[in-house]
Amino acid sequence: MSNPEPDAEREKSTSEILGEALGGVARRAGLDPSESAATHTVVWTAMGGWRGILESVLPSLAFVIIFTIRPEPLILSLGISVGLAAVFTIVRLVQKSPPSAALGGLIAAVAAAALALWTGRGADNFVPGLITNAVYGSVILVSALIGWSLIGLAVGFLMGEGTTWRNDRRKRRAYFWLGIAWAALFFTRLAVQLPLYLAGDVTALGTLKLIMGLPLFAPLIAVTWLVVRALHPREPAREDAPEA
């Protein structure tokens, strides 16, 4: 009997590791299809509730407002933006709540501010976001096109079915189109925001970044959740058998 091909083993190992990683991220974000939850609850949890919304919106909003009112010195608007992100992180640490979301926002804000200060262009504060949209969109699109949708890998891990969803034409097609939808979101953001960045229009760029953030993220999360739940309906609770 011939041994399994090394390439096949590596592919399987890689898909399992990636599925576990993606599934872990989804679970921490409250996106676990194995659990029973209303769609609005899932979306709200994924956004982090009011705290998550404030942490996501306020630093960028403060930067746009302050920069529009007083573009010089640049460090003023950048300092207030980074300061707000730091406050959110400190509050989480003091309350001993998971600081990962706020900490990630703080690191991103510091990196973006450092780049903007180095170049002296306020628009460069949005470069990390543009890069993120390009990378996320490309990775999700490629994974969908080659038949290894990242969404399918995550759901497969969470539902305990591994990569067997690839043998189900209905699931494979659904995860393909969900991947296309998410890639379209990231590329749409990039297509709208990149010309504004090149034009140096900080106010319009920052405003559209906020508009194309959570307001577009939330509906797509809801659609993704509904599709996944339709593919994995919960079994009805079994009633106790009547006694003889």
N, C-alpha and C positions, 0 to 999 in steps of 0.2 A: 504493500500500500504506500502510495507516495505521500510525502509530508505536505502540509499546506504551504502554499507559496508565501515567501516572506512579505511580498508587497501586499497581499490580501490581509495578512496579519497586521501590518502597520496601518492599513486603511481602517480596519476594524478598531484597532486600539485608538487611533486618532479620533475617529467619530465618537467613540464612547467617552473619551476624555473631554472632547469639545461639548458633547451633549450634557455631560455632568456639570461642566463649568457654566454653560448657558442656562441650564435648568436651575442651578443654584442661584444665579442672579435673578431669574424670573421668580423663584420662590421667595427670595428676600424682598422682592418688590411687590409681593402679594399676588403674583400671577401664577397660581398653581391650579391647573384644571382638575386635579384630583380632589380638590376641596370644593365644597358647595358655597357659592357666594353670588350675590346679586351683581349684575353688571355695573351698576352705579357705584357699588362698594369697591369693586375691583379697580375701576378707573380712579376713584378717589384715593385708594391706597397706593396705586402706582404713581400718582402725582405727589404723594407724601402728605396729603391733607393740607390744611391751611399753612402749616409750618413749611412743608415742602414747596408750596406755591410761592410763599414769601421769600424763601431762600433762593428760589430760581429766578424770581422776577425783580426783586428790589435792588440788588447790586447793579444790574444792567440798566434798570429804569433810572436809578440815581445818577449813573454816569451820563446817560443821554440828556437828562434834564439839566444837570450842572454844566455839562460841556456846551449845550445849546445856549445857556444863559451867559456862561463865562468860559470860553474855550481856552483862555490863557490865565494862569499857568496850567498846563495839562495835568500836572501832578495833583491839582486840587480835585478834579472830577475822578481821576483814577484812585486817589487816596480815599475818597469817600466810598467808592465802589468796593475796594478791597477791605476797607474798615467794616462795612456792613457784613461782608462775607466772614470776616474774622469774628464779629460779634455773634453771628449765628452759630459758628463752630464752638466758641467758648460757652455759649448757653447750653449747647448739647452736652459738652463735656461736664459742665457743672451739674446738669440734671441727670448725668450718667445714662443718657440715651444714645443709641447708635450714632456716632458722629460721621459715618462714612459719606453720607450725601453732602452734608455741609462742608466736610473736609475736602471732598472732591471739588466742590464749588470754589472753596478758598484757594486751592492749588491752581485751578484753572484761572481764577481772577488774578492771582499774583503773576502767573506766567504771562497772561495777556497784557497786564499793566507794565511788566518789565519790558516786553517787546515794544509797546507803544512809547514808553519813555526813552528807550534806546534809539528808536527811529525818529521820535518827535512827531509822529502822526497819530492823531486820535483814532483814525480808522483802523490802525493796526491792533487796537484792542479787540477787534473781532476776528483776527486771523485764526486763532485756535478753533473758533466755532466753524469757520469756513473749511478748515482742514478736516475737522471732525465729520462734517456733513459729507465731504468728498470720500473719506475713508469708509465710513459706515455705509454710505450708499453703494460704493463699489463692492465691498465685501458681501453685503446682503444680496446684491444683484447677481454677482458671480456664483454665489452659493446656490441661488435659486435656479440659475441657468444650467448648472451642471448636475442638478437633481439632488443636491444635498442641502436643502433649505435649512438655514440656521434655526428657523422657527420650528421646523419638523424635528430637528435634533433635540431642541430644548423640550418640546412636548413629549417626544419619545422617551426621554429620560424621566420626566415627571410622572408619566403614566406607566412607567415600568415596562415599556414595549421596545426599548432600544431603537434600532433602526428598521424594525419590521414594517413600519409605516410606508417604507419605500416600495413594498410589495402590494400596497393597497392603492389602486389607481386614483380613487376618490380623494384620499388623504394627500397623496403626492401632488395632485393637481391643486388642491386647496392651499397647501403650504407653498407651492410655487407662486400662486397669485398673491398670497399674503406677502411673500418676499418681494414681489414686484411692487406691491403697494407701499411697503416701507422704503424700498429703494427710491421710489418716485417721490416720497415725502422729502427725503434728504437731498435728492437732486433738484427738486423744485426750490427748496430753500437756497441751495447754491446758485441756481440760475437767476433767482431774484436778487439775492444779496451781493453776489460777486460784482455785477456792474456798478452798484452803489459804492462798494469798497474801492473799486478802481477810480471812480469819480471823486472819492473822498468826501461823500455826503454822509457824515457821521450821524446826523439826526435822523435822516430817513432810514439809514442802515440799521441803527439801533431800534427804531420804532418797528420796522418790519421784522426784525429778529424776534421781538417780543410777540408780535401778532402771529408769527409763524411757528412759535414755540408750543406752549401748552395748548392753545386753542386748536391746533392741528394734531398734536400728540394724543390728546384725550379721546377724540372720536375714533382714531385709528386703533387705539388700545381697545376700545369698546367693540369695534368690528372684529378685531383679532380674537378677542375673548369669546364672542358669540359664535364665530366660525369653529373655534377649537372645541367649544362645549357641544356644538352640533355634531362634530366628528366623534366626540367621546361622551355620549349621553350617560348620565348617572343611572345606575340600575335602581328601580323602585325598591323601597324597603320591603323586605319579606315579612309577611304577617306570620305570627305563630300558628303552627298547624293545630287545628281543633283536637281536643282530646277525644279519645275513643269512648 
